[in-house]
Protein backbone atom coordinates (compact mmCIF):
# COMPACT_ATOMS: atom_id res chain seq x y z
CA UNK A 1 0.00 0.00 0.00
CA UNK A 2 2.83 2.36 0.89
CA UNK A 3 4.55 1.70 -2.43
CA UNK A 4 1.34 2.43 -4.35
CA UNK A 5 0.88 5.66 -2.40
CA UNK A 6 4.41 6.70 -3.17
CA UNK A 7 4.00 5.98 -6.87
CA UNK A 8 0.75 7.96 -6.92
CA UNK A 9 2.45 10.93 -5.26
CA UNK A 10 5.27 10.86 -7.81
CA UNK A 11 2.75 10.75 -10.70
CA UNK A 12 0.89 13.75 -9.24
CA UNK A 13 4.13 15.70 -8.89
CA UNK A 14 5.06 14.97 -12.52
CA UNK A 15 1.64 16.08 -13.74
CA UNK A 16 1.86 19.30 -11.74
CA UNK A 17 5.36 19.99 -13.00
CA UNK A 18 4.33 19.45 -16.62
CA UNK A 19 1.22 21.60 -16.24
CA UNK A 20 3.20 24.40 -14.59
CA UNK A 21 5.74 24.23 -17.39
CA UNK A 22 2.96 24.52 -19.94
CA UNK A 23 1.49 27.48 -18.11
CA UNK A 24 4.84 29.26 -18.09
CA UNK A 25 4.86 29.02 -21.89
CA UNK A 26 1.48 30.68 -22.19
CA UNK A 27 1.61 34.38 -23.10
CA UNK A 28 1.47 36.63 -20.08
CA UNK A 29 0.00 39.33 -22.28
CA UNK A 30 -1.73 38.87 -25.62
CA UNK A 31 -1.34 41.94 -27.86
CA UNK A 32 -3.18 42.46 -31.14
CA UNK A 33 -2.18 45.00 -33.79
CA UNK A 34 -4.89 45.87 -36.34
CA UNK A 35 -3.52 47.65 -39.42
CA UNK A 36 -3.18 48.05 -43.17
CA UNK A 37 -0.22 49.10 -45.33
CA UNK A 38 1.27 51.95 -43.25
CA UNK A 39 1.09 49.75 -40.19
CA UNK A 40 2.81 46.92 -42.02
CA UNK A 41 5.75 49.14 -42.94
CA UNK A 42 6.29 50.14 -39.33
CA UNK A 43 5.60 46.61 -38.08
CA UNK A 44 8.47 45.37 -40.26
CA UNK A 45 10.77 48.23 -39.22
CA UNK A 46 14.18 48.23 -40.84
CA UNK A 47 16.81 46.08 -39.11
CA UNK A 48 14.37 45.00 -36.39
CA UNK A 49 10.67 44.28 -36.64
CA UNK A 50 8.26 45.03 -33.82
CA UNK A 51 7.86 41.29 -33.26
CA UNK A 52 11.64 40.86 -33.00
CA UNK A 53 11.85 43.65 -30.41
CA UNK A 54 9.29 41.80 -28.29
CA UNK A 55 11.22 38.55 -28.66
CA UNK A 56 14.42 40.20 -27.45
CA UNK A 57 12.63 41.96 -24.60
CA UNK A 58 11.03 38.71 -23.40
CA UNK A 59 14.41 36.98 -23.39
CA UNK A 60 16.13 39.78 -21.50
CA UNK A 61 13.35 40.43 -18.96
CA UNK A 62 11.84 36.96 -18.48
CA UNK A 63 8.47 38.20 -19.72
CA UNK A 64 6.06 36.47 -22.05
CA UNK A 65 4.39 39.15 -24.16
CA UNK A 66 2.92 37.79 -27.39
CA UNK A 67 2.06 40.18 -30.23
CA UNK A 68 0.39 39.38 -33.54
CA UNK A 69 -0.74 41.54 -36.45
CA UNK A 70 -3.96 41.27 -38.45
CA UNK A 71 -5.26 43.20 -41.42
CA UNK A 72 -8.45 44.94 -40.28
CA UNK A 73 -10.85 45.25 -41.91
CA UNK A 74 -10.07 42.80 -44.70
CA UNK A 75 -10.49 43.86 -48.30
CA UNK A 76 -13.56 41.62 -48.59
CA UNK A 77 -16.38 41.54 -47.73
CA UNK A 78 -16.24 44.74 -45.64
CA UNK A 79 -13.70 46.64 -47.69
CA UNK A 80 -10.21 48.13 -47.25
CA UNK A 81 -11.38 51.01 -45.03
CA UNK A 82 -10.20 51.70 -41.50
CA UNK A 83 -11.29 55.29 -40.89
CA UNK A 84 -13.22 56.65 -37.88
CA UNK A 85 -16.56 55.71 -39.45
CA UNK A 86 -15.44 52.11 -40.00
CA UNK A 87 -14.33 51.47 -36.42
CA UNK A 88 -17.56 53.09 -35.27
CA UNK A 89 -19.57 51.04 -37.75
CA UNK A 90 -18.06 47.67 -36.81
CA UNK A 91 -17.45 48.15 -33.09
CA UNK A 92 -20.22 50.51 -31.98
CA UNK A 93 -23.13 50.48 -34.39
CA UNK A 94 -22.90 46.74 -35.03
CA UNK A 95 -21.50 45.62 -31.67
CA UNK A 96 -22.26 42.18 -30.32
CA UNK A 97 -21.02 38.63 -30.00
CA UNK A 98 -21.22 37.92 -33.74
CA UNK A 99 -18.88 39.32 -36.42
CA UNK A 100 -20.06 42.12 -38.66
CA UNK A 101 -19.35 41.35 -42.32
CA UNK A 102 -16.79 38.79 -41.13
CA UNK A 103 -14.97 41.36 -38.96
CA UNK A 104 -14.62 40.73 -35.22
CA UNK A 105 -16.35 43.05 -32.78
CA UNK A 106 -14.83 44.24 -29.53
CA UNK A 107 -16.98 41.76 -27.65
CA UNK A 108 -15.10 39.05 -29.53
CA UNK A 109 -11.59 40.52 -29.54
CA UNK A 110 -11.45 41.41 -25.86
CA UNK A 111 -11.97 37.76 -24.90
CA UNK A 112 -8.54 36.88 -26.30
CA UNK A 113 -6.45 40.05 -26.10
CA UNK A 114 -5.46 42.22 -23.17
CA UNK A 115 -3.97 44.94 -25.42
CA UNK A 116 -5.53 45.99 -28.73
CA UNK A 117 -3.70 48.49 -30.94
CA UNK A 118 -5.34 50.02 -34.00
CA UNK A 119 -4.77 52.79 -36.54
CA UNK A 120 -5.98 54.53 -39.70
CA UNK A 121 -4.50 54.60 -43.20
CA UNK A 122 -3.19 57.94 -44.46
CA UNK A 123 -6.36 58.88 -46.43
CA UNK A 124 -7.80 59.61 -42.96
CA UNK A 125 -6.04 62.97 -43.34
CA UNK A 126 -8.06 63.73 -46.46
CA UNK A 127 -10.67 65.68 -44.46
CA UNK A 128 -13.36 67.51 -46.39
CA UNK A 129 -14.96 70.87 -45.65
CA UNK A 130 -17.84 70.89 -43.16
CA UNK A 131 -21.32 69.92 -44.29
CA UNK A 132 -24.59 71.50 -43.16
CA UNK A 133 -24.87 69.18 -40.15
CA UNK A 134 -22.71 66.39 -38.70
CA UNK A 135 -23.87 62.79 -39.06
CA UNK A 136 -22.37 60.02 -36.98
CA UNK A 137 -23.58 57.42 -39.49
CA UNK A 138 -21.92 59.11 -42.46
CA UNK A 139 -18.69 57.85 -43.99
CA UNK A 140 -17.93 61.32 -45.40
CA UNK A 141 -14.66 62.46 -43.85
CA UNK A 142 -15.33 65.75 -42.09
CA UNK A 143 -14.10 67.09 -38.78
CA UNK A 144 -17.57 67.06 -37.24
CA UNK A 145 -18.32 63.49 -38.35
CA UNK A 146 -14.93 62.30 -37.11
CA UNK A 147 -15.50 63.84 -33.70
CA UNK A 148 -18.93 62.25 -33.26
CA UNK A 149 -17.56 58.86 -34.26
CA UNK A 150 -14.54 59.20 -31.98
CA UNK A 151 -16.68 60.16 -28.99
CA UNK A 152 -18.92 57.15 -29.53
CA UNK A 153 -15.86 54.96 -29.99
CA UNK A 154 -14.34 56.21 -26.75
CA UNK A 155 -17.52 55.36 -24.84
CA UNK A 156 -17.45 51.88 -26.37
CA UNK A 157 -13.80 51.25 -25.46
CA UNK A 158 -14.61 52.24 -21.88
CA UNK A 159 -17.00 49.28 -21.71
CA UNK A 160 -13.94 46.99 -21.60
CA UNK A 161 -11.91 48.33 -18.66
CA UNK A 162 -9.76 45.18 -18.44
CA UNK A 163 -8.45 45.76 -21.95
CA UNK A 164 -5.89 48.41 -22.83
CA UNK A 165 -6.35 50.10 -26.19
CA UNK A 166 -3.58 51.87 -28.05
CA UNK A 167 -4.68 54.16 -30.89
CA UNK A 168 -2.25 55.75 -33.33
CA UNK A 169 -2.90 59.32 -34.32
CA UNK A 170 -3.60 59.34 -38.04
CA UNK A 171 -0.94 59.01 -40.67
CA UNK A 172 -0.15 62.23 -42.54
CA UNK A 173 -0.12 62.87 -46.27
CA UNK A 174 2.78 64.23 -48.30
CA UNK A 175 2.26 67.77 -49.53
CA UNK A 176 1.78 66.69 -53.15
CA UNK A 177 -1.12 64.41 -52.19
CA UNK A 178 -3.32 66.92 -50.38
CA UNK A 179 -4.32 70.55 -50.18
CA UNK A 180 -3.41 73.13 -47.58
CA UNK A 181 -7.01 73.28 -46.30
CA UNK A 182 -7.22 69.51 -45.87
CA UNK A 183 -3.83 69.38 -44.20
CA UNK A 184 -4.88 72.09 -41.75
CA UNK A 185 -8.06 70.20 -40.90
CA UNK A 186 -6.04 67.03 -40.31
CA UNK A 187 -3.72 68.85 -37.93
CA UNK A 188 -6.73 70.31 -36.12
CA UNK A 189 -8.35 66.90 -35.71
CA UNK A 190 -5.29 65.09 -34.41
CA UNK A 191 -4.64 67.99 -32.05
CA UNK A 192 -8.19 67.57 -30.75
CA UNK A 193 -7.55 63.85 -30.28
CA UNK A 194 -4.40 64.38 -28.21
CA UNK A 195 -5.56 67.45 -26.27
CA UNK A 196 -9.27 66.82 -25.66
CA UNK A 197 -10.47 63.37 -26.71
CA UNK A 198 -7.72 61.52 -24.83
CA UNK A 199 -8.64 61.32 -21.15
CA UNK A 200 -6.16 60.74 -18.32
CA UNK A 201 -6.50 57.60 -16.25
CA UNK A 202 -8.68 55.55 -18.59
CA UNK A 203 -7.89 52.43 -20.62
CA UNK A 204 -7.18 54.26 -23.89
CA UNK A 205 -3.65 55.32 -24.84
CA UNK A 206 -2.21 57.12 -27.85
CA UNK A 207 0.90 56.71 -29.95
CA UNK A 208 1.44 59.98 -31.79
CA UNK A 209 2.56 58.87 -35.24
CA UNK A 210 1.30 62.13 -36.77
CA UNK A 211 3.77 64.29 -34.82
CA UNK A 212 6.66 61.99 -35.72
CA UNK A 213 5.79 62.20 -39.40
CA UNK A 214 5.19 65.95 -39.59
CA UNK A 215 7.50 67.32 -36.87
CA UNK A 216 5.19 70.27 -36.31
CA UNK A 217 4.35 70.85 -39.97
CA UNK A 218 1.13 69.95 -41.82
CA UNK A 219 2.56 67.25 -44.08
CA UNK A 220 4.45 63.99 -44.00
CA UNK A 221 8.03 65.09 -44.60
CA UNK A 222 9.27 64.01 -48.02
CA UNK A 223 12.39 62.40 -46.55
CA UNK A 224 10.18 60.13 -44.44
CA UNK A 225 7.99 59.04 -47.38
CA UNK A 226 8.48 56.41 -50.08
CA UNK A 227 8.50 59.32 -52.52
CA UNK A 228 7.26 62.94 -52.62
CA UNK A 229 4.10 61.58 -54.27
CA UNK A 230 3.61 58.45 -52.10
CA UNK A 231 2.40 58.91 -48.50
CA UNK A 232 3.58 55.51 -47.30
CA UNK A 233 6.45 55.85 -44.81
CA UNK A 234 9.78 54.54 -46.01
CA UNK A 235 11.87 51.84 -44.34
CA UNK A 236 14.34 54.31 -42.87
CA UNK A 237 11.54 56.15 -41.08
CA UNK A 238 10.03 52.86 -39.93
CA UNK A 239 13.36 51.76 -38.51
CA UNK A 240 13.65 55.02 -36.58
CA UNK A 241 10.17 54.98 -35.04
CA UNK A 242 9.50 51.29 -34.41
CA UNK A 243 11.60 51.40 -31.18
CA UNK A 244 9.46 54.36 -30.06
CA UNK A 245 6.30 52.39 -30.73
CA UNK A 246 7.75 49.44 -28.84
CA UNK A 247 8.66 51.71 -25.90
CA UNK A 248 5.12 53.05 -25.81
CA UNK A 249 3.52 49.60 -25.82
CA UNK A 250 5.76 48.30 -23.04
CA UNK A 251 5.15 51.46 -21.02
CA UNK A 252 1.37 51.11 -21.43
CA UNK A 253 1.55 47.48 -20.29
CA UNK A 254 3.85 47.98 -17.33
CA UNK A 255 3.38 51.61 -16.23
CA UNK A 256 0.00 52.65 -17.66
CA UNK A 257 1.75 54.95 -20.11
CA UNK A 258 3.24 57.30 -17.52
CA UNK A 259 6.87 56.64 -18.47
CA UNK A 260 6.74 57.81 -22.08
CA UNK A 261 5.48 60.74 -24.09
CA UNK A 262 2.72 60.15 -26.63
CA UNK A 263 5.37 59.67 -29.33
CA UNK A 264 7.07 56.91 -27.35
CA UNK A 265 10.09 58.89 -26.16
CA UNK A 266 10.96 58.35 -22.53
CA UNK A 267 10.05 61.01 -19.99
CA UNK A 268 13.15 62.08 -18.11
CA UNK A 269 12.85 63.88 -14.81
CA UNK A 270 15.12 66.80 -13.96
CA UNK A 271 16.14 66.94 -10.32
N, C-alpha and C positions, 0 to 999 in steps of 0.2 A: 504493500500500500504506500509505504514511504517513497519507494522508487518511482511509482506512478505519479505521486504528488510532485516529486522533484522534476520529472520529465514535463509534466503539465506546466509547472512554473517557468521552466526554460522556454517552452513553446510560446507562452504568453509574453515573455520578455522579448523574444525574437520578433513576434508580431508587432509589439509596441515600438520596437526599434525601427522596424521597416516602415511602419506608418508614420512615425515621427520624421524619418528621413524623407518620405514622400512629401510630407507637409512642408518641410524646409525648402523643397524645390518648387513649391507653389508660389506664384508671384505675390509679393507683399502688397504691391500696388499695381492695378491694371489701368493703363493709360491708353486712351484712344485719340487718334489724331484724324479729324475729318477734313479733307482738302481736295483741291484740284491741281492745276498745273503749277501755279506759283508756289503752293505748299510743297509740291514734289521737289522742286528745285532746292528749296531750303532744307527739306528733309534729307536730301542726298548730300548737301553741303559741298565741300570741295575735297579736302584730304580725309575728313571724318564726317560720317553721316550722323544724324541725330540718334539713330539706333546704336551705332558704335559708341557714341559718347555715353549712353546709358550702360552698355556692356562694360565699359572700362570703369565707370563709376561704381557699378555693382561689385566688381572684383576688388576695387580698392577700399570700399566702405562696408563690405559684407551686407549689402542691401539686395533686394530682389524686386526691382521695379521693371515691369514688363510694358513696353510700348509697342503699339501696332498702328499702321496707317491704313485708311480706307477712303476710297473716292466717294464723296457724298455731296449731292445726290449723284447717282449714276446717270449716264447719258440716256438710258432708257429703262423704264418707261417714263420716269418723271421729267428728265431733261437735265442738261448740263448747266444748271443755274443754282448758285449758292449765295444769293443776295438776301438782304433783310426780309423781303417778302417770303422767300422760300423757306427760311428757317421758321418764320412765323407760320407759314402755311402747313408745314409738315409737323412741327412740334407743338404749336398752340391751337390753331384752328382745327387740325385733324388729330389731336392728341388721343392717346388710348393704348390699349394693350395689343393692338393689331397694326401692322405696317400700313403706311399710306403710300400707294403706288410703289410698293416693294421697298420703301425706305423706312428704316426703323425710327420709331418715336422715342422720346425721352423715357417714357415708361418702360420701354424695352431696353434701351442702352444702359440706363442707370442700374439695372440688375447685374450687369457684368463688369462695369467700369467705375472706378472711384474718381478718376480724372478724365474729363472729356474736353478736348481742345478743338476749336473750329474756327473757320476763317471765311473770307470772301475773295473771289477773284477780282482782278484789277478793274473790270468794267463797273464795279460798285462805285468807283469814283466818277463815273459818267452820270452826274446828277443833273436832272433837268430843272428848268425854271418852275416856280410854284404854279399849281393849278388853282382853280377857284376855291376848292375845299379839299382838305386831306381825306384820304380813304385808306383805312388800315388793310382792306382787302384788295387793294390795287397793287399790281406789280410794276406800275410806272415809278421810276426812280426819281423821287423828289425828296427834299429835306423833310417836309412835313410827313410824308408817308413813312419814310425811314424812322422818324422819331416815334411815331405811333407803334410801328412794328417792333422797335427796340424796347419800348416800355412794356409791351405785352410779353415780349420774350423774356425780359428781366423778371417779371412776375412769375412766369412759368419756371424759370430756372430756380427760383426761390422755393418752389414746391419740392425740391430734391436737396435738402440741406446737407445730406451725407455725401453728396457728390460735389467735387470742385470742378468748376468750369473755367477754362482759359480761352478768351476770345482775342483774336488778333485785330488790331485796328486795320482798316482796309488798306489794300495795296494801292499804291499811287500809279498814275499814268505818266508816261513821258510827255514832254511838252508838245511834241508833234502829233500826239494822239488825242488831244483834248483842246478845249478852249479855255481862255482865262476865266470866264464866268463859271464854267463847270469846275475848274480846279479850285477856285475860291470857295465854291459850295462844298466841295469835298473836304477842304481844310476846316471849314466851319463845322461840318458834321462830326469829323473825327475829334475835333476839339471839344464838341459837346459830349461826345462819348467819354472822353477821358476826364473832363472837368465836372460834368453834371450827372450823366447816366451811371457812371461807375460809383458805387456806394462803398464806403469803408465798412469793413467788418462782416461782409456777407460772403457767399460762396462763389462769387464771380470775380475773376481776375483778368487783367488785360496784359497783352504783350504788344507794345507799341511799334509795330512794323512800319507804320506810316512815317513816324518821325525819323526812323533809321534810313528810310528811302529818300526822304525829302530834305532832311537836315535843316528844317525851318523854312524851306521854300514851298512852292505849290506843286512841284512836279517831281517824279522819280528822276534822280540825277542820271544823265546820259551814261556816265561812267559805271553806274550800277546796273544798267539795263543790257539786255542782249544786243540791242542796237538802238540808235536814236529814234527808230520807228517802232520798236518792239518793247512793250512794257513788262515783259517777263524779266525777272532779275537774272543776272548772269552768275556763273559759278563762283567767281571771285567774291562777289557780294554775299552769296550764300555761305561761302566758307568763313567770311568775317562775322556774320550774324548768327550762325547756327549755335556757337557756344553761348551767345547771349540768350537765345531761346532756351537752350538747355539749362542755363543758370536760373532763368525765370521759373521753369517747370519745377526744378528741384526746390527752389525757394518756396514756391506755392505749396508743395507737398510737405516740406519739413518745417517751414516758418510762417505759413500763411501769407507769403508774399511780402513780409516786412523787411527782408534783407536785400531786396533789389529794387531798382527803379522800374518803371513800366517798360523800359526798353531792355531790361535784363542786366544792366550794369549794376555792380554791387554798390550798396550805400555804405560809404565810409564816414565814420564819425570823427569829428575834430575835437580833441580834448583841449 
